[in-house]
Amino acid sequence: MTAVGERVPGHLRGIADQVVAAAEADERLLAVIAGGSVATGTSDEYSDLDLVLVCTPEAQAECLAEAPEFAGRIGPFLAGFTGEHVGEPRLLITLFGPPLTHVDLKYVTPDDLRKRVEDGVVLWQRGDVVDRAHAESAAHWPAPDPQWIEDRFWVWVHYVAVKIGRGELFEAIDGLGMLRSAAIAPLATLGRTARPAGVRRLETLAPELVPELRQTVATADRDDCLRALKVSVELYRTVRESSGVQVVRRTSAEEAVVAFLG
Protein backbone atom coordinates (compact mmCIF):
# COMPACT_ATOMS: atom_id res chain seq x y z
CA MET A 1 0.00 0.00 0.00
CA THR A 2 1.30 3.44 -0.89
CA ALA A 3 1.54 6.32 1.56
CA VAL A 4 -1.81 7.57 0.24
CA GLY A 5 -3.33 4.23 1.25
CA GLU A 6 -2.54 4.97 4.87
CA ARG A 7 -5.75 6.98 4.87
CA VAL A 8 -7.63 3.68 4.67
CA PRO A 9 -8.47 2.61 8.25
CA GLY A 10 -6.65 -0.42 9.61
CA HIS A 11 -9.58 -2.83 9.53
CA LEU A 12 -10.09 -2.15 5.79
CA ARG A 13 -6.47 -1.84 4.69
CA GLY A 14 -5.88 -5.54 4.11
CA ILE A 15 -8.76 -5.95 1.68
CA ALA A 16 -7.88 -2.65 0.00
CA ASP A 17 -4.37 -4.06 -0.56
CA GLN A 18 -5.89 -7.15 -2.14
CA VAL A 19 -8.07 -5.09 -4.48
CA VAL A 20 -5.06 -3.05 -5.62
CA ALA A 21 -3.00 -6.19 -6.21
CA ALA A 22 -5.80 -7.80 -8.24
CA ALA A 23 -6.31 -4.62 -10.26
CA GLU A 24 -2.60 -4.32 -11.06
CA ALA A 25 -2.71 -7.87 -12.43
CA ASP A 26 -5.68 -7.12 -14.72
CA GLU A 27 -4.74 -5.06 -17.77
CA ARG A 28 -8.37 -3.98 -18.20
CA LEU A 29 -8.24 -2.07 -14.91
CA LEU A 30 -6.63 1.36 -14.79
CA ALA A 31 -7.10 2.65 -11.23
CA VAL A 32 -8.52 2.03 -7.77
CA ILE A 33 -10.03 5.00 -5.91
CA ALA A 34 -11.42 5.00 -2.37
CA GLY A 35 -14.45 7.20 -1.77
CA GLY A 36 -16.96 7.72 1.01
CA SER A 37 -15.63 8.13 4.52
CA VAL A 38 -12.08 7.37 3.39
CA ALA A 39 -12.23 10.33 1.01
CA THR A 40 -13.60 12.65 3.68
CA GLY A 41 -11.30 11.43 6.44
CA THR A 42 -14.24 10.43 8.65
CA SER A 43 -13.70 6.66 8.75
CA ASP A 44 -14.22 4.80 11.99
CA GLU A 45 -14.33 1.18 13.11
CA TYR A 46 -17.80 0.77 11.57
CA SER A 47 -16.93 2.18 8.15
CA ASP A 48 -17.30 0.17 4.97
CA LEU A 49 -15.04 0.49 1.93
CA ASP A 50 -16.33 2.33 -1.14
CA LEU A 51 -14.06 1.60 -4.10
CA VAL A 52 -14.18 2.89 -7.66
CA LEU A 53 -12.49 0.62 -10.18
CA VAL A 54 -11.58 2.47 -13.36
CA CYS A 55 -11.55 0.22 -16.40
CA THR A 56 -11.04 0.61 -20.13
CA PRO A 57 -14.27 1.61 -21.91
CA GLU A 58 -14.38 -1.51 -24.05
CA ALA A 59 -14.00 -3.76 -21.00
CA GLN A 60 -16.50 -2.13 -18.64
CA ALA A 61 -19.40 -4.52 -19.34
CA GLU A 62 -17.10 -7.53 -19.14
CA CYS A 63 -15.52 -6.38 -15.90
CA LEU A 64 -18.90 -5.82 -14.29
CA ALA A 65 -20.13 -9.24 -15.43
CA GLU A 66 -17.03 -10.78 -13.85
CA ALA A 67 -17.23 -8.65 -10.67
CA PRO A 68 -18.27 -11.56 -8.38
CA GLU A 69 -15.31 -13.56 -9.68
CA PHE A 70 -13.02 -10.58 -9.03
CA ALA A 71 -14.43 -10.31 -5.50
CA GLY A 72 -13.68 -13.97 -4.94
CA ARG A 73 -10.01 -13.32 -5.68
CA ILE A 74 -9.59 -10.55 -3.12
CA GLY A 75 -10.91 -12.15 0.04
CA PRO A 76 -13.42 -14.49 1.70
CA PHE A 77 -16.40 -13.44 -0.46
CA LEU A 78 -19.73 -14.24 1.23
CA ALA A 79 -22.38 -12.50 -0.87
CA GLY A 80 -22.87 -9.75 -3.43
CA PHE A 81 -25.41 -8.14 -5.72
CA THR A 82 -25.53 -5.30 -8.22
CA GLY A 83 -26.94 -1.89 -7.34
CA GLU A 84 -29.99 -1.48 -9.59
CA HIS A 85 -32.12 -0.81 -6.50
CA VAL A 86 -30.16 2.40 -5.91
CA GLY A 87 -30.01 3.30 -9.60
CA GLU A 88 -26.41 2.17 -9.99
CA PRO A 89 -26.03 -1.00 -12.11
CA ARG A 90 -22.26 -0.40 -12.30
CA LEU A 91 -22.01 -1.22 -8.59
CA LEU A 92 -21.37 -4.57 -6.91
CA ILE A 93 -22.29 -4.48 -3.21
CA THR A 94 -20.41 -7.18 -1.33
CA LEU A 95 -19.90 -8.75 2.06
CA PHE A 96 -16.64 -10.42 3.01
CA GLY A 97 -15.66 -12.26 6.14
CA PRO A 98 -14.70 -13.14 8.65
CA PRO A 99 -14.18 -10.53 9.82
CA LEU A 100 -17.38 -9.17 8.30
CA THR A 101 -16.54 -6.33 5.91
CA HIS A 102 -18.83 -4.41 3.55
CA VAL A 103 -17.13 -3.41 0.29
CA ASP A 104 -18.69 -1.59 -2.66
CA LEU A 105 -17.01 -2.06 -6.04
CA LYS A 106 -18.09 0.45 -8.69
CA TYR A 107 -16.84 0.01 -12.26
CA VAL A 108 -16.42 3.22 -14.25
CA THR A 109 -14.52 4.42 -17.31
CA PRO A 110 -12.07 7.36 -17.42
CA ASP A 111 -14.81 9.49 -19.02
CA ASP A 112 -17.16 8.63 -16.13
CA LEU A 113 -14.66 10.20 -13.73
CA ARG A 114 -15.43 13.59 -15.22
CA LYS A 115 -18.98 13.38 -13.81
CA ARG A 116 -18.27 12.52 -10.20
CA VAL A 117 -19.66 13.50 -6.81
CA GLU A 118 -16.34 13.46 -4.96
CA ASP A 119 -12.57 13.36 -5.37
CA GLY A 120 -11.60 10.06 -3.84
CA VAL A 121 -8.25 8.85 -2.55
CA VAL A 122 -6.27 7.32 -5.41
CA LEU A 123 -4.88 4.03 -4.10
CA TRP A 124 -3.33 3.07 -7.43
CA GLN A 125 -3.41 4.16 -11.07
CA ARG A 126 -1.72 3.32 -14.34
CA GLY A 127 0.06 6.42 -15.51
CA ASP A 128 -1.97 9.52 -14.72
CA VAL A 129 -5.44 8.40 -15.82
CA VAL A 130 -7.13 9.70 -12.67
CA ASP A 131 -5.00 12.81 -12.32
CA ARG A 132 -5.92 13.92 -15.86
CA ALA A 133 -9.64 13.40 -15.30
CA HIS A 134 -9.51 15.36 -12.04
CA ALA A 135 -7.52 18.18 -13.64
CA GLU A 136 -10.05 18.55 -16.46
CA SER A 137 -13.23 18.55 -14.35
CA ALA A 138 -14.61 19.17 -10.85
CA ALA A 139 -16.53 16.98 -8.42
CA HIS A 140 -20.09 18.03 -7.68
CA TRP A 141 -22.08 16.60 -4.77
CA PRO A 142 -25.83 16.91 -5.51
CA ALA A 143 -27.45 19.53 -3.30
CA PRO A 144 -31.04 19.40 -2.04
CA ASP A 145 -33.55 21.44 -4.03
CA PRO A 146 -35.97 23.08 -1.55
CA GLN A 147 -38.47 23.88 -4.31
CA TRP A 148 -38.47 20.27 -5.47
CA ILE A 149 -39.23 19.25 -1.89
CA GLU A 150 -42.01 21.80 -1.40
CA ASP A 151 -43.65 20.80 -4.67
CA ARG A 152 -43.97 17.22 -3.43
CA PHE A 153 -44.25 17.40 0.33
CA TRP A 154 -47.99 17.93 0.68
CA VAL A 155 -48.80 15.18 -1.80
CA TRP A 156 -46.57 12.84 0.21
CA VAL A 157 -48.30 13.82 3.47
CA HIS A 158 -51.74 13.13 2.00
CA TYR A 159 -50.51 9.74 0.78
CA VAL A 160 -49.31 8.78 4.26
CA ALA A 161 -52.54 10.05 5.82
CA VAL A 162 -54.62 7.87 3.52
CA LYS A 163 -52.51 4.83 4.40
CA ILE A 164 -53.13 5.53 8.08
CA GLY A 165 -56.86 5.86 7.47
CA ARG A 166 -56.93 2.57 5.58
CA GLY A 167 -54.99 0.82 8.33
CA GLU A 168 -51.89 0.14 6.21
CA LEU A 169 -49.72 1.07 9.14
CA PHE A 170 -46.40 -0.40 8.05
CA GLU A 171 -46.75 1.41 4.74
CA ALA A 172 -47.46 4.57 6.72
CA ILE A 173 -44.38 4.01 8.89
CA ASP A 174 -42.27 3.70 5.76
CA GLY A 175 -43.85 6.92 4.49
CA LEU A 176 -42.95 8.75 7.68
CA GLY A 177 -39.35 7.66 7.23
CA MET A 178 -39.40 8.98 3.68
CA LEU A 179 -40.68 12.37 4.90
CA ARG A 180 -37.70 12.54 7.26
CA SER A 181 -35.09 11.51 4.71
CA ALA A 182 -36.41 13.26 1.58
CA ALA A 183 -37.81 16.49 3.04
CA ILE A 184 -37.05 17.26 6.68
CA ALA A 185 -33.39 16.19 6.84
CA PRO A 186 -32.28 17.91 3.60
CA LEU A 187 -33.69 21.25 4.76
CA ALA A 188 -32.47 20.79 8.34
CA THR A 189 -28.89 20.21 7.19
CA LEU A 190 -28.65 22.95 4.56
CA GLY A 191 -25.43 24.87 5.16
CA ARG A 192 -24.29 22.39 7.82
CA THR A 193 -22.60 19.85 5.57
CA ALA A 194 -21.04 19.83 2.13
CA ARG A 195 -22.32 16.29 1.55
CA PRO A 196 -26.03 16.06 2.42
CA ALA A 197 -27.21 12.46 2.48
CA GLY A 198 -30.73 12.08 3.84
CA VAL A 199 -30.81 11.35 7.56
CA ARG A 200 -27.16 10.25 7.77
CA ARG A 201 -25.45 11.92 10.74
CA LEU A 202 -28.58 13.98 11.32
CA GLU A 203 -28.18 13.58 15.07
CA THR A 204 -24.85 15.41 15.01
CA LEU A 205 -25.65 17.87 12.21
CA ALA A 206 -28.88 19.16 13.79
CA PRO A 207 -28.81 18.06 17.44
CA GLU A 208 -31.34 20.72 18.49
CA LEU A 209 -33.99 18.92 16.38
CA VAL A 210 -33.47 15.48 17.90
CA PRO A 211 -36.38 15.75 20.39
CA GLU A 212 -38.81 16.64 17.60
CA LEU A 213 -37.32 14.06 15.26
CA ARG A 214 -37.92 11.37 17.85
CA GLN A 215 -41.59 12.30 17.79
CA THR A 216 -41.78 11.63 14.04
CA VAL A 217 -41.13 7.93 14.70
CA ALA A 218 -44.34 5.94 15.11
CA THR A 219 -45.38 2.52 16.32
CA ALA A 220 -47.78 0.31 14.35
CA ASP A 221 -50.80 2.03 15.85
CA ARG A 222 -53.21 4.22 13.88
CA ASP A 223 -53.38 7.04 16.43
CA ASP A 224 -49.63 7.04 16.93
CA CYS A 225 -48.98 7.17 13.17
CA LEU A 226 -51.34 10.13 12.83
CA ARG A 227 -49.63 11.87 15.75
CA ALA A 228 -46.21 11.32 14.18
CA LEU A 229 -47.47 12.60 10.82
CA LYS A 230 -48.74 15.83 12.38
CA VAL A 231 -45.39 16.31 14.13
CA SER A 232 -43.64 15.72 10.80
CA VAL A 233 -45.72 18.46 9.19
CA GLU A 234 -44.87 20.95 11.92
CA LEU A 235 -41.20 20.02 11.84
CA TYR A 236 -41.12 20.47 8.06
CA ARG A 237 -42.63 23.92 8.48
CA THR A 238 -39.97 24.72 11.08
CA VAL A 239 -37.01 23.70 8.94
CA ARG A 240 -38.53 25.34 5.86
CA GLU A 241 -38.48 28.63 7.76
CA SER A 242 -35.11 28.19 9.45
CA SER A 243 -33.35 27.10 6.25
CA GLY A 244 -33.57 30.68 4.98
CA VAL A 245 -34.27 29.60 1.39
CA GLN A 246 -37.00 31.13 -0.70
CA VAL A 247 -39.52 28.76 -2.24
CA VAL A 248 -42.86 29.18 -3.94
CA ARG A 249 -45.10 27.71 -1.29
CA ARG A 250 -47.88 25.40 -2.34
CA THR A 251 -50.20 27.14 0.09
CA SER A 252 -53.47 25.75 -1.25
CA ALA A 253 -52.18 22.20 -1.01
CA GLU A 254 -50.71 22.87 2.44
CA GLU A 255 -53.96 24.25 3.82
CA ALA A 256 -56.05 21.49 2.30
CA VAL A 257 -53.82 18.70 3.58
CA VAL A 258 -53.49 20.16 7.08
CA ALA A 259 -57.29 20.44 7.24
CA PHE A 260 -57.57 16.84 6.06
CA LEU A 261 -55.37 15.70 8.95
CA GLY A 262 -57.80 17.34 11.38
KEKE-3310 file (N, C-alpha, C; in steps of 0.2 Angstrom, whole numbers, plus 5000, padded with zeros to 4 digits):
npx = (5004:5003:5009:4998:4988:4988:4978:4967:4957:4963:4956:4951:4962:4969:4960:4959:4972:4972:4963:4969:4981:4975:4969:4981:4985:4977:4975:4964:4960:4962:4964:4962:4951:4947:4932:4919:4919:4932:4937:4933:4940:4933:4932:4928:4928:4917:4916:4912:4920:4921:4924:4930:4933:4942:4940:4945:4936:4930:4930:4922:4908:4911:4920:4911:4902:4910:4912:4909:4917:4930:4929:4929:4943:4949:4947:4938:4924:4907:4894:4885:4878:4871:4869:4856:4844:4847:4849:4861:4868:4881:4888:4894:4889:4895:4899:4911:4921:4925:4934:4918:4915:4910:4910:4910:4911:4913:4912:4919:4922:4936:4931:4919:4924:4924:4912:4908:4904:4913:4930:4940:4952:4966:4971:4979:4985:4987:4999:4993:4980:4969:4973:4973:4959:4954:4960:4954:4941:4928:4922:4906:4894:4878:4866:4852:4836:4826:4814:4810:4807:4796:4787:4782:4780:4767:4759:4765:4762:4748:4747:4753:4744:4732:4735:4736:4723:4717:4722:4734:4747:4761:4765:4763:4772:4784:4782:4783:4796:4801:4797:4805:4818:4818:4813:4813:4826:4835:4832:4835:4848:4854:4868:4875:4883:4894:4890:4876:4866:4852:4846:4858:4870:4862:4859:4870:4872:4861:4858:4849:4836:4833:4824:4812:4813:4813:4799:4793:4794:4785:4774:4766:4752:4737:4733:4745:4753:4746:4748:4762:4763:4757:4767:4778:4774:4773:4787:4793:4788:4795:4809:4808:4806:4818:4828:4831:4829:4821:4806:4793:4778:4767:4753:4739:4738:4745:4736:4724:4728:4733:4721:4714:4720:4715)
npy = (4994:5011:5027:5035:5026:5025:5032:5024:5015:5004:4992:4990:4990:4979:4972:4982:4982:4970:4972:4982:4974:4964:4972:4978:4967:4965:4969:4976:4985:5001:5010:5012:5019:5026:5030:5039:5038:5037:5045:5057:5058:5053:5040:5027:5013:5007:5009:5006:5000:5010:5008:5013:5007:5009:5006:5001:5008:4998:4987:4988:4982:4969:4968:4971:4961:4950:4954:4947:4936:4943:4948:4936:4934:4942:4941:4932:4930:4932:4936:4945:4958:4967:4985:4990:4993:5005:5013:5011:5002:4999:4995:4984:4977:4971:4958:4953:4940:4930:4943:4952:4962:4976:4980:4990:4989:4999:5000:5010:5021:5030:5042:5043:5047:5061:5065:5066:5064:5066:5069:5056:5045:5041:5025:5018:5019:5017:5026:5042:5042:5045:5057:5066:5066:5072:5084:5090:5092:5095:5089:5086:5087:5082:5094:5097:5102:5114:5119:5108:5099:5106:5106:5093:5089:5090:5082:5070:5069:5068:5056:5047:5050:5044:5031:5028:5030:5019:5009:5003:5002:4999:5003:5016:5019:5017:5028:5039:5038:5041:5055:5061:5058:5063:5076:5083:5081:5085:5099:5103:5101:5110:5120:5115:5104:5099:5088:5083:5069:5063:5056:5053:5055:5065:5067:5073:5083:5092:5093:5100:5097:5084:5080:5083:5076:5063:5062:5060:5047:5032:5020:5004:5008:5016:5029:5033:5034:5044:5055:5056:5059:5072:5079:5078:5086:5099:5100:5100:5112:5120:5118:5123:5136:5140:5137:5147:5148:5153:5148:5144:5143:5130:5134:5132:5118:5115:5120:5113:5100:5100:5103:5091:5082:5085)
npz = (5000:4996:5002:5002:5004:5017:5022:5022:5034:5047:5049:5036:5027:5023:5014:5005:5000:4994:4984:4976:4972:4964:4954:4948:4942:4932:4916:4911:4920:4927:4937:4955:4967:4982:4990:4999:5017:5018:5009:5014:5026:5038:5043:5053:5065:5061:5048:5030:5014:5001:4984:4969:4953:4940:4923:4906:4893:4883:4890:4901:4903:4903:4914:4924:4923:4927:4940:4953:4952:4952:4965:4973:4972:4980:4993:5007:5000:5004:5000:4987:4976:4962:4960:4956:4963:4969:4958:4952:4942:4939:4950:4962:4977:4991:5003:5014:5024:5038:5046:5046:5033:5023:5007:4993:4976:4962:4945:4933:4919:4912:4906:4914:4926:4925:4928:4943:4960:4970:4975:4976:4986:4978:4977:4968:4951:4934:4925:4923:4923:4932:4938:4927:4923:4934:4934:4923:4926:4938:4955:4960:4972:4974:4978:4989:4983:4988:4982:4974:4985:4992:4982:4982:4995:5001:4994:4997:5011:5011:5005:5015:5025:5020:5020:5033:5037:5030:5037:5034:5041:5042:5029:5031:5041:5034:5025:5034:5037:5025:5023:5033:5028:5014:5014:5027:5033:5023:5022:5035:5036:5028:5023:5034:5031:5018:5011:5009:5014:5016:5031:5036:5049:5055:5068:5074:5065:5066:5081:5089:5085:5088:5098:5093:5081:5086:5089:5077:5074:5073:5081:5076:5076:5074:5079:5084:5073:5066:5075:5074:5060:5060:5068:5060:5050:5056:5060:5047:5042:5052:5048:5035:5037:5045:5036:5028:5014:4999:4993:4982:4989:4991:4995:4994:4993:5005:5015:5012:5015:5028:5034:5031:5039:5051)
capx = (5000:5006:5008:4991:4983:4987:4971:4962:4958:4967:4952:4950:4968:4971:4956:4961:4978:4971:4960:4975:4985:4971:4968:4987:4986:4972:4976:4958:4959:4967:4965:4957:4950:4943:4928:4915:4922:4940:4939:4932:4943:4929:4932:4929:4928:4911:4915:4913:4925:4918:4930:4929:4938:4942:4942:4945:4929:4928:4930:4917:4903:4915:4922:4905:4899:4915:4914:4909:4923:4935:4928:4932:4950:4952:4945:4933:4918:4901:4888:4886:4873:4872:4865:4850:4839:4849:4850:4868:4870:4889:4890:4893:4889:4898:4901:4917:4922:4927:4929:4913:4917:4906:4914:4907:4915:4910:4916:4918:4927:4940:4926:4914:4927:4923:4905:4909:4902:4918:4937:4942:4959:4969:4976:4983:4983:4991:5000:4990:4973:4964:4975:4970:4952:4952:4962:4950:4934:4927:4917:4900:4890:4871:4863:4845:4832:4820:4808:4808:4804:4790:4782:4780:4779:4760:4756:4767:4759:4741:4747:4753:4737:4727:4737:4734:4716:4715:4725:4741:4751:4768:4766:4763:4778:4789:4781:4785:4803:4803:4797:4812:4825:4818:4811:4815:4833:4839:4832:4838:4856:4857:4873:4879:4887:4895:4888:4870:4864:4846:4846:4864:4873:4857:4859:4876:4872:4856:4856:4843:4830:4833:4818:4806:4813:4810:4792:4791:4794:4778:4773:4761:4746:4734:4733:4752:4755:4743:4752:4769:4763:4756:4773:4782:4771:4776:4794:4794:4787:4800:4815:4807:4808:4824:4833:4832:4829:4815:4802:4786:4774:4761:4749:4733:4739:4746:4730:4720:4731:4733:4714:4712:4723:4711)
capy = (5000:5017:5032:5038:5021:5025:5035:5018:5013:4998:4986:4989:4991:4972:4970:4987:4980:4964:4975:4985:4969:4961:4977:4978:4961:4964:4975:4980:4990:5007:5013:5010:5025:5025:5036:5039:5041:5037:5052:5063:5057:5052:5033:5024:5006:5004:5011:5001:5002:5012:5008:5014:5003:5012:5001:5003:5008:4992:4981:4989:4977:4962:4968:4971:4954:4946:4957:4942:4932:4947:4948:4930:4933:4947:4939:4928:4933:4929:4938:4951:4959:4973:4991:4993:4996:5012:5017:5011:4995:4998:4994:4977:4978:4964:4956:4948:4939:4934:4947:4954:4968:4978:4983:4992:4990:5002:5000:5016:5022:5037:5047:5043:5051:5068:5067:5063:5067:5067:5067:5050:5044:5037:5020:5015:5021:5017:5032:5048:5042:5048:5064:5070:5067:5077:5091:5093:5093:5096:5085:5090:5083:5085:5098:5097:5107:5115:5119:5101:5096:5109:5104:5086:5087:5090:5076:5064:5069:5066:5049:5044:5050:5039:5024:5028:5029:5013:5004:5001:5005:4998:5007:5023:5020:5018:5035:5044:5038:5045:5062:5063:5058:5066:5082:5086:5081:5090:5106:5104:5101:5115:5124:5112:5099:5099:5081:5080:5062:5060:5057:5051:5060:5070:5068:5077:5089:5096:5090:5104:5095:5077:5079:5083:5070:5057:5062:5058:5040:5030:5013:5002:5010:5021:5035:5035:5036:5051:5059:5057:5063:5079:5082:5079:5092:5105:5100:5102:5120:5124:5118:5127:5143:5141:5136:5153:5148:5156:5144:5146:5139:5127:5136:5129:5111:5114:5121:5107:5093:5101:5102:5084:5078:5087)
capz = (5000:4996:5008:5001:5006:5024:5024:5023:5041:5048:5048:5029:5023:5021:5008:5000:4997:4989:4978:4972:4969:4959:4949:4945:4938:4926:4911:4909:4925:4926:4944:4961:4970:4988:4991:5005:5023:5017:5005:5018:5032:5043:5044:5060:5066:5058:5041:5025:5010:4994:4980:4962:4949:4933:4918:4899:4890:4880:4895:4907:4903:4904:4921:4929:4923:4931:4947:4958:4952:4955:4972:4975:4972:4984:5000:5008:4998:5006:4996:4983:4971:4959:4963:4952:4968:4970:4952:4950:4939:4939:4957:4965:4984:4993:5010:5015:5031:5043:5049:5041:5030:5018:5001:4987:4970:4957:4939:4929:4913:4913:4905:4919:4931:4924:4931:4949:4966:4975:4973:4981:4987:4973:4979:4963:4945:4928:4922:4926:4921:4937:4938:4921:4923:4940:4932:4918:4928:4946:4958:4962:4976:4972:4984:4990:4980:4992:4978:4973:4991:4993:4977:4983:5002:5003:4991:5001:5017:5010:5004:5021:5029:5018:5022:5040:5037:5028:5042:5031:5046:5040:5024:5034:5044:5029:5022:5038:5036:5018:5024:5036:5024:5008:5015:5033:5034:5018:5024:5042:5036:5023:5026:5039:5028:5011:5008:5012:5012:5019:5038:5039:5054:5057:5075:5075:5061:5069:5087:5092:5082:5090:5102:5088:5076:5089:5089:5070:5073:5076:5082:5072:5079:5069:5082:5085:5066:5064:5079:5071:5054:5062:5071:5054:5046:5060:5059:5040:5042:5055:5045:5029:5039:5047:5031:5025:5007:4996:4989:4980:4994:4988:5000:4994:4995:5012:5019:5012:5018:5035:5036:5030:5045:5057)
cpx = (5004:5005:5001:4986:4983:4981:4966:4963:4960:4963:4950:4956:4970:4967:4957:4967:4977:4967:4965:4979:4981:4970:4975:4988:4982:4973:4970:4957:4964:4968:4960:4957:4945:4939:4925:4919:4929:4941:4938:4936:4939:4928:4932:4929:4922:4911:4916:4919:4921:4924:4927:4935:4937:4944:4942:4938:4926:4927:4925:4912:4906:4917:4917:4902:4904:4916:4914:4915:4929:4935:4930:4939:4953:4951:4940:4926:4912:4895:4889:4880:4874:4867:4860:4845:4841:4851:4857:4870:4877:4892:4889:4894:4890:4899:4906:4917:4923:4933:4924:4915:4913:4910:4910:4912:4911:4914:4914:4923:4931:4935:4921:4917:4925:4916:4905:4906:4907:4925:4940:4949:4961:4973:4981:4981:4989:4993:4997:4983:4968:4966:4973:4963:4950:4955:4958:4943:4934:4921:4911:4895:4883:4868:4855:4842:4826:4814:4805:4804:4797:4785:4779:4778:4771:4757:4758:4763:4752:4742:4748:4747:4732:4729:4736:4727:4714:4718:4731:4746:4759:4770:4767:4769:4784:4788:4783:4793:4805:4802:4803:4817:4824:4816:4814:4822:4837:4838:4835:4845:4858:4862:4877:4883:4888:4892:4882:4868:4858:4847:4853:4867:4868:4857:4865:4875:4866:4853:4850:4837:4829:4826:4812:4806:4811:4803:4789:4791:4788:4779:4767:4754:4743:4735:4740:4755:4752:4747:4759:4769:4762:4763:4778:4780:4774:4783:4796:4793:4792:4807:4814:4809:4815:4830:4835:4832:4822:4812:4795:4782:4768:4755:4742:4733:4741:4740:4725:4722:4731:4725:4711:4715:4719:4715)
cpy = (5006:5021:5034:5033:5021:5028:5030:5016:5006:4992:4985:4989:4984:4971:4975:4985:4974:4967:4978:4979:4966:4966:4978:4972:4960:4970:4979:4986:4995:5010:5010:5016:5023:5031:5036:5041:5041:5043:5058:5063:5056:5045:5032:5016:5003:5005:5005:5004:5004:5012:5009:5011:5006:5007:5004:5003:5002:4986:4982:4984:4971:4962:4968:4964:4949:4949:4952:4938:4936:4947:4942:4930:4938:4946:4934:4930:4929:4930:4944:4952:4966:4979:4994:4996:5003:5016:5016:5004:4994:4996:4987:4978:4971:4964:4951:4946:4931:4938:4950:4961:4970:4982:4984:4993:4993:5003:5006:5017:5029:5043:5048:5047:5058:5070:5063:5067:5069:5066:5062:5050:5039:5032:5017:5018:5019:5023:5037:5048:5046:5056:5068:5071:5072:5084:5094:5094:5094:5091:5089:5086:5086:5088:5097:5103:5109:5116:5113:5098:5099:5107:5097:5085:5086:5084:5070:5064:5066:5058:5045:5044:5045:5032:5023:5026:5022:5007:5001:5004:5005:5002:5014:5024:5021:5026:5040:5044:5042:5052:5065:5063:5062:5074:5086:5087:5085:5097:5108:5104:5106:5119:5121:5106:5100:5093:5079:5073:5060:5061:5055:5057:5065:5072:5073:5084:5094:5093:5094:5101:5087:5076:5079:5077:5064:5056:5060:5051:5037:5022:5011:5002:5016:5028:5038:5037:5043:5056:5061:5060:5070:5082:5083:5085:5099:5105:5102:5110:5123:5124:5122:5134:5144:5140:5142:5154:5150:5150:5147:5141:5136:5128:5132:5121:5110:5115:5115:5101:5094:5100:5095:5080:5080:5089)
cpz = (5000:5002:5008:5004:5014:5027:5025:5030:5042:5046:5040:5025:5020:5014:5003:4996:4992:4983:4973:4968:4963:4953:4945:4940:4932:4922:4909:4914:4926:4933:4949:4965:4976:4989:4998:5011:5022:5014:5010:5025:5038:5045:5051:5060:5062:5050:5036:5020:5003:4989:4972:4958:4942:4928:4911:4897:4887:4884:4901:4908:4905:4912:4926:4929:4927:4938:4952:4958:4954:4962:4976:4976:4977:4992:5001:5007:5000:5002:4992:4978:4968:4961:4959:4957:4970:4964:4950:4948:4939:4945:4959:4973:4987:5001:5010:5022:5032:5042:5044:5039:5024:5013:4995:4981:4964:4951:4934:4924:4915:4911:4911:4925:4931:4926:4938:4955:4971:4972:4978:4982:4982:4976:4975:4956:4940:4925:4926:4924:4925:4937:4933:4921:4929:4938:4927:4920:4936:4948:4960:4965:4975:4979:4984:4986:4984:4988:4976:4979:4992:4988:4978:4990:5003:5000:4995:5008:5016:5009:5010:5025:5027:5020:5029:5041:5035:5033:5039:5035:5044:5034:5026:5037:5040:5026:5027:5038:5030:5019:5028:5032:5017:5009:5021:5034:5029:5020:5030:5041:5031:5026:5031:5037:5020:5007:5011:5010:5017:5027:5041:5043:5056:5064:5077:5071:5064:5076:5091:5090:5084:5093:5097:5083:5079:5089:5082:5069:5077:5077:5077:5075:5075:5073:5083:5078:5064:5068:5076:5064:5055:5064:5065:5050:5049:5059:5052:5040:5046:5051:5038:5031:5041:5042:5028:5017:5005:4992:4987:4984:4990:4994:5000:4996:5002:5017:5019:5015:5025:5038:5036:5036:5051:5063)
residu = (MET:THR:ALA:VAL:GLY:GLU:ARG:VAL:PRO:GLY:HIS:LEU:ARG:GLY:ILE:ALA:ASP:GLN:VAL:VAL:ALA:ALA:ALA:GLU:ALA:ASP:GLU:ARG:LEU:LEU:ALA:VAL:ILE:ALA:GLY:GLY:SER:VAL:ALA:THR:GLY:THR:SER:ASP:GLU:TYR:SER:ASP:LEU:ASP:LEU:VAL:LEU:VAL:CYS:THR:PRO:GLU:ALA:GLN:ALA:GLU:CYS:LEU:ALA:GLU:ALA:PRO:GLU:PHE:ALA:GLY:ARG:ILE:GLY:PRO:PHE:LEU:ALA:GLY:PHE:THR:GLY:GLU:HIS:VAL:GLY:GLU:PRO:ARG:LEU:LEU:ILE:THR:LEU:PHE:GLY:PRO:PRO:LEU:THR:HIS:VAL:ASP:LEU:LYS:TYR:VAL:THR:PRO:ASP:ASP:LEU:ARG:LYS:ARG:VAL:GLU:ASP:GLY:VAL:VAL:LEU:TRP:GLN:ARG:GLY:ASP:VAL:VAL:ASP:ARG:ALA:HIS:ALA:GLU:SER:ALA:ALA:HIS:TRP:PRO:ALA:PRO:ASP:PRO:GLN:TRP:ILE:GLU:ASP:ARG:PHE:TRP:VAL:TRP:VAL:HIS:TYR:VAL:ALA:VAL:LYS:ILE:GLY:ARG:GLY:GLU:LEU:PHE:GLU:ALA:ILE:ASP:GLY:LEU:GLY:MET:LEU:ARG:SER:ALA:ALA:ILE:ALA:PRO:LEU:ALA:THR:LEU:GLY:ARG:THR:ALA:ARG:PRO:ALA:GLY:VAL:ARG:ARG:LEU:GLU:THR:LEU:ALA:PRO:GLU:LEU:VAL:PRO:GLU:LEU:ARG:GLN:THR:VAL:ALA:THR:ALA:ASP:ARG:ASP:ASP:CYS:LEU:ARG:ALA:LEU:LYS:VAL:SER:VAL:GLU:LEU:TYR:ARG:THR:VAL:ARG:GLU:SER:SER:GLY:VAL:GLN:VAL:VAL:ARG:ARG:THR:SER:ALA:GLU:GLU:ALA:VAL:VAL:ALA:PHE:LEU:GLY)
# end
